[in-house]
Amino acid sequence: MGIKLAKFRDVSNGLQAGQFAVGDRDQVSSLDDLDPKYKMLLDKPYACTMAVIGGDGRPNLTTMWFDYEGDKVLINVASHRKKTSWIRKRPQVTLLIMNPENMYHWISMKVSVEREISEDDPKEGPGVTEQLNKIWRKYIGQGDTYGLRDPSIEERRVLFVCKVDSIATFGQP
């Protein structure tokens, strides 16, 4: 089963009829099959904006680090934060990764939570911690362990493993 892909028309090569609308619809069998100009947005240390439905029924946007493994998007959040309970209540999330050098070059992914893994899980919990350390190294590039745990509490993490439902792409690097 493939991942739905919507390719928006952009104006990088000049004005065109129907610009900023979906030009082509396609499918990719995996994230590795994305055009390299969009795959690079997943691999570089570019933050994503994550949208979840908040307690008042409106989208809540959070800028955060992005990670994936294979075809699974990994959302690593502190267990005590509101967005964690919102994700549990409505396990559909939308992510937008925008090229910080060109806001007209982006990828958006709609994902659904398949699994939740607690850092306290005796079997899989160490993997949650390692994934957190991995993205720390990707985004900060110094030190081996995540350095932003809330010092006022014993912060614990949750990893949401998500399948990609659909992708939209736009623009040129």
Contacts in CASP RR format, 6 or more apart in sequence:
PFRMAT RR
TARGET T0000
AUTHOR 0000-0000-0000
METHOD contacts of the structure
MODEL  1
MGIKLAKFRDVSNGLQAGQFAVGDRDQVSSLDDLDPKYKMLLDKPYACTM
AVIGGDGRPNLTTMWFDYEGDKVLINVASHRKKTSWIRKRPQVTLLIMNP
ENMYHWISMKVSVEREISEDDPKEGPGVTEQLNKIWRKYIGQGDTYGLRD
PSIEERRVLFVCKVDSIATFGQP
2 27 0 8 1.000
2 28 0 8 1.000
2 29 0 8 1.000
3 27 0 8 1.000
3 28 0 8 1.000
3 29 0 8 1.000
3 30 0 8 1.000
3 31 0 8 1.000
3 71 0 8 1.000
3 164 0 8 1.000
3 165 0 8 1.000
3 166 0 8 1.000
3 167 0 8 1.000
4 25 0 8 1.000
4 27 0 8 1.000
4 165 0 8 1.000
4 166 0 8 1.000
4 167 0 8 1.000
5 25 0 8 1.000
5 26 0 8 1.000
5 27 0 8 1.000
5 28 0 8 1.000
5 34 0 8 1.000
5 166 0 8 1.000
5 167 0 8 1.000
5 168 0 8 1.000
5 169 0 8 1.000
6 22 0 8 1.000
6 23 0 8 1.000
6 24 0 8 1.000
6 25 0 8 1.000
6 166 0 8 1.000
6 167 0 8 1.000
6 168 0 8 1.000
6 169 0 8 1.000
7 22 0 8 1.000
7 23 0 8 1.000
7 24 0 8 1.000
7 25 0 8 1.000
7 26 0 8 1.000
7 168 0 8 1.000
7 169 0 8 1.000
8 20 0 8 1.000
8 21 0 8 1.000
8 22 0 8 1.000
8 23 0 8 1.000
8 168 0 8 1.000
8 169 0 8 1.000
8 170 0 8 1.000
8 171 0 8 1.000
9 16 0 8 1.000
9 18 0 8 1.000
9 19 0 8 1.000
9 20 0 8 1.000
9 21 0 8 1.000
9 22 0 8 1.000
9 23 0 8 1.000
10 19 0 8 1.000
10 20 0 8 1.000
10 104 0 8 1.000
10 170 0 8 1.000
10 171 0 8 1.000
10 172 0 8 1.000
11 19 0 8 1.000
11 20 0 8 1.000
11 104 0 8 1.000
12 104 0 8 1.000
12 171 0 8 1.000
12 172 0 8 1.000
22 168 0 8 1.000
28 34 0 8 1.000
28 167 0 8 1.000
30 70 0 8 1.000
30 71 0 8 1.000
31 39 0 8 1.000
31 42 0 8 1.000
31 68 0 8 1.000
31 70 0 8 1.000
31 71 0 8 1.000
31 164 0 8 1.000
32 39 0 8 1.000
32 70 0 8 1.000
34 42 0 8 1.000
34 107 0 8 1.000
34 167 0 8 1.000
34 169 0 8 1.000
35 169 0 8 1.000
37 105 0 8 1.000
37 171 0 8 1.000
37 172 0 8 1.000
37 173 0 8 1.000
38 107 0 8 1.000
38 167 0 8 1.000
38 169 0 8 1.000
40 173 0 8 1.000
41 97 0 8 1.000
41 98 0 8 1.000
41 99 0 8 1.000
41 105 0 8 1.000
41 106 0 8 1.000
41 107 0 8 1.000
42 66 0 8 1.000
42 68 0 8 1.000
42 97 0 8 1.000
42 107 0 8 1.000
45 65 0 8 1.000
45 138 0 8 1.000
45 139 0 8 1.000
46 66 0 8 1.000
46 97 0 8 1.000
46 98 0 8 1.000
46 99 0 8 1.000
46 100 0 8 1.000
47 63 0 8 1.000
47 64 0 8 1.000
47 65 0 8 1.000
47 66 0 8 1.000
47 97 0 8 1.000
47 139 0 8 1.000
48 63 0 8 1.000
48 64 0 8 1.000
48 65 0 8 1.000
48 66 0 8 1.000
48 95 0 8 1.000
48 96 0 8 1.000
48 97 0 8 1.000
49 61 0 8 1.000
49 62 0 8 1.000
49 63 0 8 1.000
49 64 0 8 1.000
49 95 0 8 1.000
49 96 0 8 1.000
49 97 0 8 1.000
49 98 0 8 1.000
50 61 0 8 1.000
50 62 0 8 1.000
50 63 0 8 1.000
50 64 0 8 1.000
50 75 0 8 1.000
50 83 0 8 1.000
50 93 0 8 1.000
50 94 0 8 1.000
50 95 0 8 1.000
51 59 0 8 1.000
51 60 0 8 1.000
51 61 0 8 1.000
51 93 0 8 1.000
51 94 0 8 1.000
51 95 0 8 1.000
51 96 0 8 1.000
52 59 0 8 1.000
52 60 0 8 1.000
52 62 0 8 1.000
52 83 0 8 1.000
52 86 0 8 1.000
52 87 0 8 1.000
52 90 0 8 1.000
52 93 0 8 1.000
53 59 0 8 1.000
53 60 0 8 1.000
53 86 0 8 1.000
53 89 0 8 1.000
53 90 0 8 1.000
53 92 0 8 1.000
54 60 0 8 1.000
54 82 0 8 1.000
54 83 0 8 1.000
54 86 0 8 1.000
54 90 0 8 1.000
55 82 0 8 1.000
55 86 0 8 1.000
55 89 0 8 1.000
60 82 0 8 1.000
60 83 0 8 1.000
60 86 0 8 1.000
62 83 0 8 1.000
64 75 0 8 1.000
64 77 0 8 1.000
65 76 0 8 1.000
65 135 0 8 1.000
65 138 0 8 1.000
65 139 0 8 1.000
66 73 0 8 1.000
66 95 0 8 1.000
66 97 0 8 1.000
66 135 0 8 1.000
67 73 0 8 1.000
67 74 0 8 1.000
67 76 0 8 1.000
67 131 0 8 1.000
67 134 0 8 1.000
67 135 0 8 1.000
67 138 0 8 1.000
68 74 0 8 1.000
71 163 0 8 1.000
71 164 0 8 1.000
72 114 0 8 1.000
72 161 0 8 1.000
72 162 0 8 1.000
72 163 0 8 1.000
72 164 0 8 1.000
73 93 0 8 1.000
73 95 0 8 1.000
73 109 0 8 1.000
73 111 0 8 1.000
73 161 0 8 1.000
73 162 0 8 1.000
73 163 0 8 1.000
73 164 0 8 1.000
74 131 0 8 1.000
74 159 0 8 1.000
74 160 0 8 1.000
74 161 0 8 1.000
74 162 0 8 1.000
75 87 0 8 1.000
75 93 0 8 1.000
75 113 0 8 1.000
75 159 0 8 1.000
75 160 0 8 1.000
75 162 0 8 1.000
76 128 0 8 1.000
76 131 0 8 1.000
76 132 0 8 1.000
76 135 0 8 1.000
76 157 0 8 1.000
76 158 0 8 1.000
76 159 0 8 1.000
76 160 0 8 1.000
77 83 0 8 1.000
77 84 0 8 1.000
77 87 0 8 1.000
77 157 0 8 1.000
77 158 0 8 1.000
77 160 0 8 1.000
78 84 0 8 1.000
78 150 0 8 1.000
78 155 0 8 1.000
78 156 0 8 1.000
78 157 0 8 1.000
78 158 0 8 1.000
79 118 0 8 1.000
79 119 0 8 1.000
79 155 0 8 1.000
79 156 0 8 1.000
79 157 0 8 1.000
79 158 0 8 1.000
80 153 0 8 1.000
80 155 0 8 1.000
80 156 0 8 1.000
84 158 0 8 1.000
87 93 0 8 1.000
87 113 0 8 1.000
87 160 0 8 1.000
88 116 0 8 1.000
91 112 0 8 1.000
91 113 0 8 1.000
91 160 0 8 1.000
92 110 0 8 1.000
92 111 0 8 1.000
92 112 0 8 1.000
92 113 0 8 1.000
92 165 0 8 1.000
93 110 0 8 1.000
93 111 0 8 1.000
93 112 0 8 1.000
93 113 0 8 1.000
93 160 0 8 1.000
93 162 0 8 1.000
94 108 0 8 1.000
94 109 0 8 1.000
94 110 0 8 1.000
94 111 0 8 1.000
95 108 0 8 1.000
95 109 0 8 1.000
95 111 0 8 1.000
96 106 0 8 1.000
96 107 0 8 1.000
96 108 0 8 1.000
97 106 0 8 1.000
97 107 0 8 1.000
97 108 0 8 1.000
98 105 0 8 1.000
98 106 0 8 1.000
99 105 0 8 1.000
99 106 0 8 1.000
99 173 0 8 1.000
101 173 0 8 1.000
102 171 0 8 1.000
102 172 0 8 1.000
102 173 0 8 1.000
104 170 0 8 1.000
104 171 0 8 1.000
104 172 0 8 1.000
105 170 0 8 1.000
105 171 0 8 1.000
105 172 0 8 1.000
105 173 0 8 1.000
106 169 0 8 1.000
106 170 0 8 1.000
106 171 0 8 1.000
107 167 0 8 1.000
107 168 0 8 1.000
107 169 0 8 1.000
107 170 0 8 1.000
108 167 0 8 1.000
108 168 0 8 1.000
108 169 0 8 1.000
109 164 0 8 1.000
109 165 0 8 1.000
109 166 0 8 1.000
109 167 0 8 1.000
109 168 0 8 1.000
110 164 0 8 1.000
110 165 0 8 1.000
110 166 0 8 1.000
110 167 0 8 1.000
111 162 0 8 1.000
111 163 0 8 1.000
111 164 0 8 1.000
111 165 0 8 1.000
112 162 0 8 1.000
112 163 0 8 1.000
112 165 0 8 1.000
113 160 0 8 1.000
113 161 0 8 1.000
113 162 0 8 1.000
114 161 0 8 1.000
114 162 0 8 1.000
114 163 0 8 1.000
115 160 0 8 1.000
115 161 0 8 1.000
116 158 0 8 1.000
116 159 0 8 1.000
116 160 0 8 1.000
116 161 0 8 1.000
117 124 0 8 1.000
117 125 0 8 1.000
117 127 0 8 1.000
117 128 0 8 1.000
117 158 0 8 1.000
117 159 0 8 1.000
117 161 0 8 1.000
118 125 0 8 1.000
118 128 0 8 1.000
118 156 0 8 1.000
118 157 0 8 1.000
118 158 0 8 1.000
119 125 0 8 1.000
119 128 0 8 1.000
119 129 0 8 1.000
119 156 0 8 1.000
119 157 0 8 1.000
119 158 0 8 1.000
119 159 0 8 1.000
120 156 0 8 1.000
121 128 0 8 1.000
127 159 0 8 1.000
128 157 0 8 1.000
128 158 0 8 1.000
128 159 0 8 1.000
129 146 0 8 1.000
129 157 0 8 1.000
131 159 0 8 1.000
132 146 0 8 1.000
132 157 0 8 1.000
133 144 0 8 1.000
133 145 0 8 1.000
133 146 0 8 1.000
135 146 0 8 1.000
136 143 0 8 1.000
136 144 0 8 1.000
136 145 0 8 1.000
136 146 0 8 1.000
136 147 0 8 1.000
136 148 0 8 1.000
137 143 0 8 1.000
137 144 0 8 1.000
149 155 0 8 1.000
END
